[in-house]
């Protein structure tokens, strides 16, 4: 909601002053220079050294080169919609609107052409950086009769001081206070920030996905080392480091998928796609998190940090192209989950179990297929539905169903063989017969997951779904009770 000030056009006989509008952070909820540089880094990395060298010729030249390496797609840039709607009202009332920005001229032209509400668009031209005092001087010369200005940052204070009327858009409290104190400057309207940076970063880092890293504790439990404080602490530290590393990859994925996310019905509301987190800040955060994860991992174990490196490589490769290859995408997801168990074995210091790894591979492959099968069943009933970006055709659903059910049965068979041939005869369990309850209860869970998937009722990743589903918790409690009884 914006707060408007001043007289309306009908109450003021004087003609409305022309309104100069800033682009980055004001009209848009993002910085086009940040976006362009990150886009060049992701899609044309060979151009980056040349872009950095262009900085030696000035910031305006750098902006021009970035805009050529990664042209702006004005149609998908995140607009500040309440402000744009206000501008349309001002234009309808007779006010002339001019886009005046420090962004390169090509970016200004693209945005102005897309919106079609501006009488002119002026940006930096490769030699002149239209920012701060330079912009204020240019506006005084362009509008000697006075002008209004809409801006957002401390760089706009010189322009606010030169303007007769100002519009504050997403300004910090300090900038807003400084702008209001300027003599003979009227605040036409204010559009305060509605962002919650902490909430945006928590969402972008996918903190809730850290729950998947609880798999690191499975070898600790199965290896009967819950009484070892050192092993428990090591696994806790490993969980945190794994979470930080995974969050770094989530940020990188969001940066790489920025154009497609902005065209997606729900993903366009993510913090980076919506412009609430600058891509350059997200990139810096991703690099910092992954490096901290690697450094901390190296202090824990050389094998563990190698596993983290493999996780990052496989995760980024999946995001880059494996996710678009049918069935290979689900195999990769299963592999990423299984890798977490392998890292848990290393952290807990327990013997490697081929039974556990084989079970995990089939089990998580089945879970990944369950999610994909549910999506295919949704596409099957949708008009013109399909998963083309995932490499699947609608008629592939028998494949996902067949492979998924077979993998579930293979996982159960491995678990039963493990109980019969290794866990039961071992001296670790006094009443080993209770262990057979575990595969029976797991079978109930897998049957339920696949039924929900086939009926289009499984909306989440099965692992995430299980954390929110009371029946899954009940089945988990039965398995835990059986293991305790066996001890």
C-alpha atoms as one frame of an Amber mdcrd trajectory, in Angstrom:
protein
   0.000   0.000   0.000   1.404   3.393  -0.905   0.945   6.664   0.924   0.098
   9.586  -1.363   0.733  13.221  -0.536   0.085  16.552  -2.133  -2.759  18.004
  -4.140  -4.494  16.191  -6.950  -4.335  17.348 -10.541  -7.872  18.719 -10.414
  -7.085  20.851  -7.324  -3.898  22.348  -8.722  -4.184  24.737 -11.620  -0.461
  24.535 -12.413   0.571  21.931 -14.993   1.979  18.722 -13.603   5.756  18.582
 -13.506   7.424  15.949 -15.682   8.299  12.873 -13.618  11.722  11.273 -14.055
  11.722   7.638 -12.938  14.739   5.618 -11.868  14.966   2.015 -13.088  17.020
  -0.309 -10.855  15.421  -0.742  -7.457  12.668   1.752  -8.256  10.681   0.723
 -11.302  12.201  -2.750 -11.060  12.651  -4.864  -7.952  16.126  -5.836  -9.140
  19.398  -4.413 -10.447  19.845  -5.024 -14.165  23.633  -4.687 -13.971  23.804
  -7.431 -11.334  21.501  -9.604 -13.378  23.399  -9.033 -16.607  26.792  -9.815
 -15.088  25.551 -12.983 -13.376  23.786 -14.058 -16.583  27.045 -13.604 -18.490
  28.897 -15.571 -15.826  26.399 -18.463 -16.054  25.697 -18.553 -19.790  28.851
 -17.081 -21.353  31.691 -17.504 -18.820  34.305 -16.896 -21.511  33.115 -13.278
 -21.746  33.742 -12.498 -18.063  37.506 -11.667 -18.275  36.764  -9.167 -21.038
  33.934  -7.662 -19.007  36.203  -7.198 -16.001  38.847  -5.541 -18.187  36.207
  -3.123 -19.478  35.937  -1.715 -15.944  39.282  -0.001 -16.573  37.461   2.238
 -19.088  34.842   3.291 -16.591  31.623   2.028 -15.094  29.495   3.262 -18.000
  31.587   1.282 -20.492  31.356  -1.773 -18.251  27.549  -1.509 -18.207  27.483
  -1.238 -21.980  29.616  -4.362 -22.392  27.524  -6.324 -19.896  24.323  -5.389
 -21.716  25.837  -6.636 -24.970  27.039  -9.909 -23.422  23.688 -10.552 -21.706
  20.866  -8.459 -23.212  18.024  -7.715 -20.802  14.705  -9.490 -21.342  12.360
  -6.710 -20.280   9.276  -8.931 -20.495  10.316 -11.022 -17.470  12.027  -8.432
 -15.263  10.232  -8.072 -11.885   8.300  -4.801 -11.739   7.152  -2.976  -8.615
   3.519  -3.346  -9.592   1.896  -0.894  -7.135   4.315   1.792  -8.308   3.692
   0.990 -11.981  -0.045   1.228 -11.404   0.453   4.633  -9.772   2.535   5.761
 -12.760  -0.291   4.755 -15.102  -2.703   6.888 -13.066  -0.289   9.829 -13.253
   0.049   9.425 -17.012  -3.732   9.319 -17.387  -3.905  12.576 -15.376  -1.624
  14.276 -17.899   1.805  13.939 -16.285   4.640  13.205 -18.703   6.835  10.287
 -17.625  10.536   9.880 -18.448  12.710   6.876 -17.646  16.109   8.204 -16.516
  18.532   5.558 -15.310  22.174   4.747 -14.734  21.597   1.440 -16.538  22.819
   1.210 -20.105  20.739   2.856 -22.809  19.872  -0.501 -24.358  18.337  -1.630
 -21.071  16.393   1.623 -20.708  15.052   1.271 -24.257  14.033  -2.364 -23.690
  12.099  -1.611 -20.494  10.472   1.553 -21.882   9.436  -0.298 -25.027   7.914
  -3.099 -22.986   5.883  -0.858 -20.667   4.908   1.803 -23.242   4.139   4.452
 -20.600   7.228   6.645 -20.930   7.620   9.674 -23.187  11.386   9.138 -23.301
  14.066   6.785 -21.982  17.615   7.866 -21.192  20.423   5.759 -19.766  24.198
   5.612 -19.565  25.804   5.743 -23.007  29.127   3.996 -22.549  30.999   7.135
 -21.502  28.584   8.991 -19.199  27.349   7.165 -16.088  23.956   8.773 -15.450
  23.997   8.431 -11.674  23.977  10.687  -8.598  25.288  14.228  -9.285  25.629
  13.425 -13.011  21.935  12.531 -13.197  20.931  15.599 -11.158  22.864  17.919
 -13.488  21.410  16.260 -16.590  17.844  16.575 -15.277  18.303  20.278 -14.412
  19.463  20.916 -17.966  16.756  18.743 -19.520  13.914  20.230 -17.419  14.834
  23.841 -16.568  11.243  24.479 -15.471  11.508  21.858 -12.729  10.848  18.162
 -12.445   9.637  15.433 -10.122  11.783  12.389  -9.416  11.119   8.827  -8.249
  14.067   6.982  -6.732  15.059   4.466  -4.087  18.666   4.654  -2.872  21.208
   6.984  -1.286  22.632   7.525  -4.787  19.411   9.403  -5.548  19.803  11.975
  -2.755  21.516  14.474  -5.084  18.630  14.083  -7.523  16.038  14.407  -4.754
  17.706  17.678  -3.741  17.432  19.012  -7.291  13.771  17.995  -7.723  10.678
  20.020  -6.783   8.673  16.854  -6.055   9.838  13.371  -5.138   8.459   9.841
  -4.958  10.075   7.462  -2.484  10.084   3.846  -3.652  11.452   1.062  -1.454
  13.770   3.485   0.335  15.552   2.657   3.564  14.459   4.627   6.660  17.703
   6.638   6.542  17.269   7.616   2.876  13.587   8.445   3.382  14.408  10.658
   6.378  17.174  12.472   4.480  14.901  13.037   1.491  12.109  14.483   3.635
  14.465  16.957   5.293  15.393  18.576   1.987  14.041  22.104   1.704  11.314
  22.910  -0.814  10.849  19.267  -1.773   7.349  17.808  -1.689   6.815  14.060
  -1.288   4.181  13.117  -3.862   3.881   9.485  -2.846   5.730   6.807  -0.956
   5.904   3.085  -1.636   7.570   1.525   1.427   9.387  -1.772   1.273   7.300
  -4.857   2.072  10.295  -7.205   2.071  11.385  -9.406   4.966  15.086 -10.073
   4.236  15.484 -12.764   6.892  12.425 -14.656   5.676  13.543 -14.275   2.057
  16.997 -15.692   2.774  15.598 -18.580   4.827  13.327 -19.440   1.907  16.121
 -19.127  -0.673  18.451 -21.313   1.393  15.708 -23.979   1.685  16.410 -24.493
   5.372  13.468 -26.913   5.519  15.348 -29.180   3.102  18.033 -29.698   5.735
  15.709 -32.313   7.213  16.843 -34.643   4.415  20.299 -34.623   5.965  18.934
 -36.566   8.936  19.923 -39.550   6.781  23.461 -38.940   8.052  22.312 -40.362
  11.405  20.970 -43.647  10.011  24.389 -45.413  10.023  24.930 -44.062  13.555
  21.709 -45.741  14.705  22.160 -48.971  12.750  25.795 -49.173  13.871  24.689
 -49.014  17.543  26.816 -45.936  18.281  24.167 -43.764  19.946  26.196 -44.062
  23.132  29.277 -42.488  21.518  29.219 -38.700  22.157  32.087 -38.070  19.728
  30.296 -39.881  16.889  27.063 -38.016  17.630  28.828 -34.619  17.632  30.614
 -35.472  14.379  27.311 -36.363  12.711  25.675 -33.152  13.991  28.516 -31.066
  12.579  28.305 -33.042   9.350  24.574 -32.310   9.117  25.201 -28.563   9.463
  28.023 -28.584   6.892  25.967 -30.698   4.503  23.051 -28.286   4.921  25.235
 -25.250   4.216  26.696 -26.887   1.123  23.267 -27.944  -0.153  21.897 -24.427
   0.460  24.744 -23.049  -1.646  23.745 -25.337  -4.513  20.090 -24.261  -4.155
  21.166 -20.627  -4.596  23.236 -21.527  -7.669  20.286 -23.433  -9.123  17.954
 -20.464  -8.604  20.459 -18.158 -10.302  20.860 -20.503 -13.273  17.084 -21.015
 -13.562  16.227 -17.317 -13.152  14.654 -16.764 -16.618  12.561 -19.945 -16.518
  11.549 -19.400 -12.871  10.104 -15.997 -13.783   7.857 -17.672 -16.318   6.702
 -20.321 -13.829   3.357 -19.932 -12.072   4.730 -20.360  -8.545   8.529 -20.186
  -8.815   8.347 -16.558  -9.984   7.523 -15.658  -6.366  10.841 -17.018  -5.088
  13.056 -14.348  -3.545  15.699 -14.285  -6.294  13.246 -14.495  -9.197  11.071
 -11.775  -7.650  14.054  -9.478  -7.167  13.969  -9.491  -3.367  17.485 -10.969
  -3.321  19.955  -9.633  -5.878  21.506 -12.394  -8.038  24.998 -11.084  -7.292
  24.327 -11.293  -3.546  22.926 -14.801  -4.012  26.052 -15.802  -5.958  28.320
 -14.453  -3.210  26.238 -16.290  -0.602  26.403 -19.535  -2.571  30.182 -19.379
  -2.936  30.624 -18.545   0.763  28.361 -21.380   1.929  29.976 -24.006  -0.297
  33.489 -22.925   0.680  32.607 -22.992   4.392  31.089 -26.428   3.899  34.263
 -27.697   2.205  36.609 -26.165   4.787  34.577 -27.509   7.699  34.259 -30.877
   5.981  38.018 -31.093   5.484  38.508 -30.534   9.220  36.135 -33.417   9.961
  37.372 -35.945   7.420  39.139 -36.029   4.079  36.695 -38.631   2.802  33.738
 -36.539   3.965  34.901 -33.426   2.094  35.423 -35.525  -1.050  31.838 -36.712
  -0.653  30.642 -33.110  -0.281  32.531 -32.181  -3.445  30.904 -35.101  -5.266
  27.492 -34.011  -3.964  27.975 -30.463  -5.294  29.199 -31.688  -8.693  26.356
 -34.190  -9.077  23.745 -31.702  -7.856  24.870 -28.972 -10.255  25.147 -31.442
 -13.131  21.609 -32.574 -12.387  20.353 -28.998 -12.461  22.266 -28.202 -15.645
  21.027 -31.065 -17.821  20.438 -34.425 -16.089  17.014 -33.308 -14.859  15.905
 -33.102 -18.483  16.765 -36.751 -19.239  13.890 -39.121 -18.464  14.596 -41.757
 -15.795  18.221 -40.645 -15.476  16.880 -37.693 -13.480  15.317 -39.990 -10.881
  18.415 -42.204 -10.759  20.446 -39.073  -9.949  18.051 -38.041  -7.185  18.273
 -41.526  -5.711  22.054 -41.299  -5.919  22.117 -37.980  -4.045  20.085 -39.457
  -1.188  22.242 -42.589  -1.094  25.351 -40.409  -0.985  24.030 -38.851   2.229
  23.954 -42.325   3.812  27.486 -43.038   2.603  28.660 -39.790   4.220  26.868
 -40.824   7.409  28.870 -44.067   7.439  32.079 -42.038   7.243  31.039 -39.608
   9.990  29.801 -42.309  12.380  32.947 -44.395  11.876  31.002 -47.618  11.318
  31.854 -50.419   8.859  30.598 -49.933   5.329  27.466 -52.016   4.668  26.719
 -53.108   1.090  23.266 -54.103   2.339  22.491 -50.521   3.402  23.830 -48.978
   0.202  21.957 -51.414  -2.039  18.720 -50.925  -0.106  19.097 -47.128  -0.187
  19.750 -47.054  -3.928  16.570 -48.943  -4.798  14.464 -47.277  -2.086  15.297
 -43.687  -3.039  15.070 -44.446  -6.754  11.526 -45.672  -6.087  10.704 -42.535
  -4.075  11.993 -40.255  -6.832   9.956 -42.166  -9.402   6.853 -41.837  -7.208
   7.091 -38.053  -7.374   7.656 -38.074 -11.128   4.832 -40.573 -11.635   2.453
 -38.288  -9.771   3.431 -35.421 -12.064   2.842 -37.572 -15.128  -0.574 -38.586
 -13.849  -1.405 -34.901 -13.373  -0.216 -34.194 -16.907  -2.276 -37.110 -18.201
  -5.556 -35.490 -17.149  -4.498 -31.896 -17.940  -5.414 -30.368 -21.272  -2.253
 -30.209 -23.331  -0.337 -31.527 -20.323   3.187 -32.847 -20.454   6.614 -32.793
 -18.817   8.598 -31.742 -21.867  11.170 -29.828 -19.781  11.762 -33.016 -17.811
  12.197 -35.201 -20.882   8.997 -37.197 -20.300   5.966 -37.737 -22.472   2.539
 -38.206 -20.917   2.364 -41.825 -22.090   5.546 -42.660 -20.157   3.558 -43.201
 -16.945   3.609 -47.040 -17.272   7.415 -46.836 -17.246   7.580 -44.796 -14.049
   4.988 -47.058 -12.450   6.781 -50.250 -13.484  10.295 -49.163 -12.570   9.093
 -47.532  -9.345   7.127 -50.552  -8.097   9.944 -52.925  -9.062  12.502 -50.770
  -7.217  10.287 -50.702  -4.128  10.030 -54.486  -4.122  13.788 -54.810  -4.659
  14.441 -52.561  -1.658  12.121 -54.661   0.501  13.745 -57.889  -0.668  17.210
 -56.551   0.213  15.967 -55.549   3.663  14.483 -59.011   4.284  17.689 -60.717
   3.126  19.724 -58.453   5.400  17.556 -59.348   8.407  17.706 -63.065   7.599
  21.396 -63.360   6.690  23.193 -60.717   8.740  21.185 -58.805  11.362  19.244
 -61.802  12.722  22.180 -64.201  13.158  24.393 -61.459  14.626  24.810 -61.041
  18.366  23.616 -57.442  18.245  19.963 -58.397  18.692  18.549 -60.579  21.475
  15.174 -61.084  19.790  16.024 -60.819  16.100  12.575 -61.992  14.947  11.176
 -58.541  15.762  13.290 -57.111  12.936  10.948 -58.638  10.365   8.360 -56.060
  11.415  10.516 -53.367   9.760  10.194 -54.576   6.127   6.509 -55.313   6.692
   5.841 -51.798   7.983   7.974 -50.264   5.221   5.971 -52.223   2.640   2.793
 -50.601   3.972   4.400 -47.168   3.622   5.637 -47.795   0.059   2.265 -49.173
  -1.055   0.573 -46.088   0.375   3.047 -43.706  -1.305   2.523 -45.319  -4.689
  -1.244 -45.365  -4.302  -1.240 -41.636  -3.468   1.076 -40.958  -6.401  -1.098
 -42.881  -8.852  -4.182 -41.042  -7.587  -2.453 -37.655  -8.032  -2.529 -37.034
  -4.279   1.256 -36.963  -3.680   2.183 -33.298  -4.036   5.651 -33.350  -2.443
   8.870 -35.270  -2.553   8.028 -38.521  -0.652  10.779 -37.859   1.905   9.450
 -34.351   2.597   5.896 -35.727   2.526   6.809 -38.303   5.176   8.004 -35.566
   7.538   4.552 -33.949   7.435   2.372 -37.066   7.268   1.030 -38.521  10.531
   0.673 -41.999   9.014   4.321 -41.947   8.016   5.271 -40.975  11.556   3.118
 -43.807  12.916   4.751 -46.342  10.587   8.166 -44.971  11.554   7.260 -45.409
  15.223   6.307 -49.051  14.575   9.684 -49.685  12.897  11.546 -47.987  15.752
   9.598 -49.986  18.331  10.397 -53.224  16.514  14.124 -52.426  16.524  14.004
 -51.620  20.242  12.129 -54.853  20.920  14.739 -56.788  18.937  17.512 -55.350
  21.097
